[in-house]
Amino acid sequence: MVRRGRTAAPGAGGGPGGDRRSPGGAVSSTATLTAVSNHEISVHLLDGESRLDGGLGAVEVTVDDVRWSVVSDPRPQPSARVRAVGSSPVREILALTARPGVISFAGGLPAPELFDADALRAAFDHVLTTRPAQVLQYSTTEGDPDLRAALAARITGSGLPTAPDDLLVTTGSQQGLSLVAAALLDPGDVVLVEQPAYLAAIQCFTLAGARVVPVPGDADGIDPDALDAAVARERPSLLYLVPTFSNPTGRTLPGERRRRVAEIAARHGLWIVEDDPYGELRYRGEPLPPIAAQPAAADRTILLGSLSKIMAPGMRLGWLRSPAGPRRSLVVAKQAADLHTSTVVQAAAATYLAKTGLDDHVARIRAAYAPRRDAMLAALPRVLPEGSVWSDPDGGMFVWVRLPGDVDTGELLHRALEHDVAFVPGYPFYVDSPDRATLRLSFTTYGPAEIEEGLDRLGRALRG
Ligand SMILES: Cc1ncc(COP(=O)(O)O)c(C=O)c1O
């Protein structure tokens, strides 16, 4: 569709339009242009000097005595939901920081030298040699029975009785989030999250059309009183938490708060999604029972787990432990998402768990990461300015820092990159009102000496 006109032309595309005289007396026209269906509106000002491209919706243009045309270009558009989410700034920042020579505390990457590549290769060899017709075939949505049995035994061993049928194998715990969103949320539903929160979960719930509402917390995680108030005010469907060694803050929700969270969810009738990819990476103190183990919330808590941080993220293996109620809906969501997680990868992981086991490997990872965390925590007082505060995580991969004063860590990152060091600014982890003086540091990717060198560089960037 092309419409042409001179000044005083009517509005195009169905929207109202009209004339007006500018104060200087020149003839001008204001037209409000409304996109028809999925068409994008472009306004080409024919004086050759200006051009304005509008997106979907209404575009108002004012032109002074020039001829204009409106072109409605029938290009297909992405969904409004995906446009609302946008790309993850963290992944964009990671691309920026992946430059040779940069010591990057930005990515939440497991240390690659710790991957048990030999035993994993042997496991793949074994299943491809002994059962090729089976492991290269389609398989059930719920997951490999041997893998589910091994995972259930592992979860039971950690103190949460679990049967293989309680588990759905997922393509990473990230898929667990998508399945929960697809199975349990309707557009417009409210999801409560801690503030700051894991960014890809915020994206996932937003993509499902939910309204994500942050709940304040402190150094111990979400504040139960604030949660109670938010539940009464917002009538949410779901609460999403990373209660153990959270991403991005490294914080852990104490036992008493877990009990109160469970009680609030039970009283108000909402789902809890407990995301726990880091729980096994504990360097200090005793494990805490998950929220899923709280009797009050046992029928409403979906626990997400992952092999990414304790085996290898490239396997893309996670699981979802669900109470009986929503289990069928979650399986239906998974059927629609990908039919099932890779048969051969599941079979290899099950073989690895049966032949090699994860206990020694996890012990090796913990023994490697604990001194890295210590090196970071020991160096921070030396490199950060007076008045900085940071988390003191008992486990996981992250330290969360707040710098004093009116600093914008988004700008600081550019200075840091000039000194060949990187981190993730904190603002993307906020649903609203970001604290721009915050940043996340991951301590797992490098040994202590490189961590110290990287933090010295950060100190120089902060001073310069
Ligand atoms: C809190 C949290 N949940 C889920 C994931 C996704 O992990 P994966 O899909 O690799 O299991 C991550 C990854 O970093 C995470 O930090």
The ligand as an SDF file (V2000), in Angstrom:
LIG
                    3D

 16 16  0  0  0  0  0  0  0  0999 V2000
   19.8890  -20.0110   38.3220 C   0  0  0  0  0  0  0  0  0  0  0  0
   20.0830  -20.7330   37.0410 C   0  0  0  0  0  0  0  0  0  0  0  0
   19.0870  -21.4960   36.5590 N   0  0  0  0  0  0  0  0  0  0  0  0
   19.2190  -22.1810   35.4130 C   0  0  0  0  0  0  0  0  0  0  0  0
   20.3850  -22.1090   34.6850 C   0  0  0  0  0  0  0  0  0  0  0  0
   20.4570  -22.8700   33.3950 C   0  0  0  0  0  0  0  0  0  0  0  0
   21.3240  -23.9270   33.5050 O   0  0  0  0  0  0  0  0  0  0  0  0
   21.3040  -25.1800   32.5250 P   0  0  0  0  0  0  0  0  0  0  0  0
   20.2260  -24.9720   31.5130 O   0  0  0  0  0  0  0  0  0  0  0  0
   22.6670  -25.2320   31.9370 O   0  0  0  0  0  0  0  0  0  0  0  0
   21.0070  -26.3550   33.4030 O   0  0  0  0  0  0  0  0  0  0  0  0
   21.4460  -21.3240   35.1240 C   0  0  0  0  0  0  0  0  0  0  0  0
   22.6880  -21.2330   34.3370 C   0  0  0  0  0  0  0  0  0  0  0  0
   23.6090  -20.5570   34.6050 O   0  0  0  0  0  0  0  0  0  0  0  0
   21.2900  -20.6160   36.3410 C   0  0  0  0  0  0  0  0  0  0  0  0
   22.2580  -19.8410   36.8390 O   0  0  0  0  0  0  0  0  0  0  0  0
  1  2  1  0
  2  3  1  0
  2 15  2  0
  3  4  2  0
  4  5  1  0
  5  6  1  0
  5 12  2  0
  6  7  1  0
  7  8  1  0
  8  9  2  0
  8 10  1  0
  8 11  1  0
 12 13  1  0
 12 15  1  0
 13 14  2  0
 15 16  1  0
M  END
$$$$
